[in-house]
């Protein structure tokens, strides 16, 4: 898994009300900010809690595609467009400090990214469904590849390649 500043869309972003990520990725094939993190292949949204959530809220977290880089306007599609299971429903008890989870985002159809009204900006939507959160913050990244920090078991005496 490779993470960098260009694939990070939220950095310790406080989430106490419905919001979108503070940044987005430009998935177009042109421009200096264009990113190709795996066209035609699934990608992974990784979210890590940087401040524990408190309160009795329930939140849905998932990928969002938009026509505008600030994710504040234009046509926004979440979840259903990207396939069932591409969003997560979380309660405050699921979000202690340093908790991390990953959602696999199915391949984004090419026709959605192209054209004058292409949904070329990828970010995250944090949708408060019920209750409230008095505190809570997350860092969110998109990546392609194997997630998790599963240690490799090497043979005793392994000296490397």
C-alpha positions as CSV (number, residue, x, y, z in Angstrom):
1,X,0.0,0.0,0.0
2,X,1.4,3.4,-1.0
3,X,0.0,6.5,0.6
4,X,1.1,10.1,-0.2
5,X,-0.2,13.7,0.1
6,X,-2.0,13.4,-3.3
7,X,-4.1,10.5,-2.2
8,X,-5.0,11.9,1.2
9,X,-8.4,13.6,1.3
10,X,-8.8,14.3,5.0
11,X,-6.1,15.0,7.6
12,X,-7.2,14.9,11.2
13,X,-10.5,16.4,10.0
14,X,-13.0,17.0,12.8
15,X,-16.4,15.4,12.0
16,X,-19.2,16.4,14.3
17,X,-21.8,17.1,11.6
18,X,-22.4,15.9,8.0
19,X,-19.4,16.9,5.9
20,X,-17.2,16.1,2.9
21,X,-13.5,15.6,3.0
22,X,-11.4,18.8,3.0
23,X,-9.6,17.8,-0.2
24,X,-10.3,15.7,-3.3
25,X,-8.4,13.8,-5.9
26,X,-8.7,14.8,-9.6
27,X,-9.2,11.6,-11.6
28,X,-9.1,13.3,-15.0
29,X,-6.4,12.3,-17.4
30,X,-5.3,15.9,-17.9
31,X,-3.8,18.7,-15.8
32,X,-1.0,18.9,-13.3
33,X,-3.2,17.5,-10.5
34,X,-4.5,14.4,-12.5
35,X,-4.2,11.1,-10.6
36,X,-4.5,7.6,-11.9
37,X,-4.7,5.3,-9.0
38,X,-5.9,2.3,-10.9
39,X,-8.4,3.0,-13.7
40,X,-10.5,0.0,-14.3
41,X,-9.5,-1.6,-11.0
42,X,-11.0,-1.4,-7.5
43,X,-9.4,1.1,-5.1
44,X,-9.5,1.2,-1.3
45,X,-10.7,3.9,1.0
46,X,-8.7,3.8,4.3
47,X,-10.0,5.8,7.3
48,X,-8.2,6.1,10.6
49,X,-9.6,7.8,13.7
50,X,-7.2,10.5,15.0
51,X,-9.5,11.8,17.7
52,X,-11.9,9.4,19.4
53,X,-15.6,10.0,18.7
54,X,-17.8,10.7,21.6
55,X,-21.6,11.0,21.7
56,X,-24.4,8.7,20.6
57,X,-24.2,9.3,16.9
58,X,-24.4,7.0,13.9
59,X,-22.5,7.9,10.7
60,X,-22.1,6.6,7.2
61,X,-18.7,7.0,5.6
62,X,-18.2,6.4,1.9
63,X,-16.6,7.6,-1.4
64,X,-18.1,10.5,-3.3
65,X,-17.7,11.6,-6.9
66,X,-18.3,15.2,-7.8
67,X,-18.0,17.7,-10.7
68,X,-16.3,20.3,-8.4
69,X,-13.0,19.9,-6.6
70,X,-14.4,21.2,-3.3
71,X,-17.1,18.5,-3.4
72,X,-19.6,21.2,-2.4
73,X,-21.7,21.3,-5.5
74,X,-22.3,19.8,-8.9
75,X,-23.6,16.2,-9.2
76,X,-22.6,14.1,-6.3
77,X,-22.9,10.3,-6.2
78,X,-22.2,8.1,-3.2
79,X,-22.5,4.4,-2.5
80,X,-25.2,3.1,-4.7
81,X,-23.4,4.4,-7.8
82,X,-20.2,2.7,-6.8
83,X,-21.8,-0.6,-5.8
84,X,-23.3,-2.1,-2.7
85,X,-20.9,-2.4,0.2
86,X,-18.9,0.7,-0.8
87,X,-20.1,2.6,2.3
88,X,-19.8,1.9,6.0
89,X,-22.3,2.5,8.8
90,X,-20.5,3.3,12.0
91,X,-21.5,4.1,15.6
92,X,-19.4,6.1,18.1
93,X,-18.4,2.9,19.8
94,X,-16.9,1.7,16.5
95,X,-14.6,4.8,16.4
96,X,-12.1,4.8,19.3
97,X,-8.7,6.5,18.9
98,X,-6.5,4.8,16.2
99,X,-9.3,2.6,14.9
100,X,-8.9,2.1,11.2
101,X,-11.0,0.5,8.6
102,X,-11.0,0.0,4.8
103,X,-13.7,0.0,2.2
104,X,-13.2,-1.4,-1.2
105,X,-14.5,0.9,-3.9
106,X,-15.4,-1.0,-7.1
107,X,-14.0,0.2,-10.4
108,X,-15.3,3.6,-11.3
109,X,-16.8,3.4,-14.8
110,X,-14.8,5.5,-17.3
111,X,-17.9,7.3,-18.7
112,X,-18.5,8.9,-15.3
113,X,-15.1,10.5,-15.3
114,X,-15.1,12.0,-18.8
115,X,-16.9,14.8,-20.7
116,X,-17.6,18.4,-19.7
117,X,-19.7,17.3,-16.7
118,X,-17.5,14.4,-15.7
119,X,-17.5,13.3,-12.1
120,X,-13.8,13.6,-11.9
121,X,-13.2,14.6,-8.3
122,X,-13.0,11.8,-5.7
123,X,-13.4,12.4,-2.0
124,X,-15.2,11.1,1.1
125,X,-18.6,11.9,2.5
126,X,-19.2,11.7,6.3
127,X,-23.0,11.6,6.7
128,X,-24.4,11.9,10.2
129,X,-27.5,9.7,10.2
130,X,-28.7,10.0,13.8
131,X,-27.7,11.4,17.2
132,X,-24.7,13.6,17.6
133,X,-20.9,13.5,18.0
134,X,-19.3,16.0,20.3
135,X,-15.8,15.1,19.3
136,X,-14.1,13.0,16.6
137,X,-11.7,13.3,13.8
138,X,-10.4,11.2,10.9
139,X,-7.6,10.9,8.4
140,X,-8.7,9.4,5.1
141,X,-6.7,8.1,2.1
142,X,-7.4,6.3,-1.1
143,X,-4.9,3.6,-2.3
144,X,-4.7,0.7,-4.5
145,X,-3.5,-2.6,-3.3
146,X,-3.3,-4.7,-0.2
147,X,-4.3,-2.9,2.9
148,X,-3.7,-3.6,6.6
149,X,-0.4,-3.8,8.3
150,X,-0.1,-7.6,8.4
151,X,3.4,-8.6,9.4
152,X,5.3,-11.1,7.2
153,X,6.7,-14.1,8.8
154,X,10.2,-14.8,7.6
155,X,12.3,-17.9,8.1
156,X,14.7,-17.9,11.0
157,X,18.0,-16.5,9.9
158,X,16.6,-14.7,6.8
159,X,19.1,-12.1,5.7
160,X,17.2,-10.5,2.9
161,X,17.6,-10.6,-0.9
